[in-house]
Amino acid sequence: MTVAERRAAQDQGRRRDYLSYDRGPMVVDDLLRLPRQPLVVAEGGLAKPAVSGVGTNALWLVPPTHVRLPRLQNRGYGSRTIENALRDGRHVEQQVDDAGGLKLPACAPVDEVVTEVEERFAPLLAAGPRARDVNERRALLRYGNRWIVRQYKARGWFPADPVTIVKEFDCECAHPDCDAMIERTIASFTSVPDDSSPPILADGHTVS
C-alpha cells in the first residue's frame, strides 16, 4: 500500500490487510538480516502467529479491554485511534487462539509483567548463545546502544530540535552486576558510534 492508501483504509478488512500483509513480511525480512548472534527479542503488534510461529519462543501479551482502554486514554489518543487499537488487539488475540499460541494477560504492573516474561523465556535465554566474558558482554551492549542512535540518525527521525530526543543507554562497563542506564540526547552523538568511539559509562564506572 502507498501512504495515501494506508491513510484512506477506513474499513476493518482493509486495515486488517494492511496490518497483516503490508508490514509483517518487512519485519521478517529485517529479522532475517540480523546476525545469528546475539539472541534477538522481537516485539510488536505485527508479530502474529503467521509471522513468528507459535513455538516456545513466542509469547503474546494480551491485556483485556478494561486494562487497555485506560492506558490508551491516558496517552491522549482520540476515540477513533482507541477504537482501532482495541479492534486490532482483539483480531490479533483471535489469531493467537486459533493457532494455539501462548498468551499472557498482562494485567499486572509493568515490572511484574517483565518478570513473568523473563521467567517464561528463562530456558531459552539460558541456552544462549550468551556472552562468555566481559569483552563479549561489552560488545553486545555497544551493539545495542549503537543501534539506538543509528535508527534516528540514519532514518532522519529528528524533530526540529534534536536535543529533545532523550534515550536510555546501557552502561558499557560490562560488569556482570551492572544494570545502570544513562540518559543522553541523540544530539549529543555527533555521529553513529563505532568501534573507536569512547564507551558510554555511568558515573563512577570504568572499563577494566
ABEGO torsion letter per residue (X at the ends): XBAAAAAABABAAAAAAAAAAAAAAAAAAAAAABBAOBBBBBBEAABBAAAAEABAABBBBBBBAAAAAAAAAAAGBBAAAAAAAAAAAAAAAAAAAAAGBBBBAGABBAAAAAAAAAAAAAAAAAAOBBBABAAAAAAAAAAAAAAAAAAAAAAGABBABAAABBBBBBBAAGBAABABBBBBBAAABABBBBAABBBBBBBGBBBX
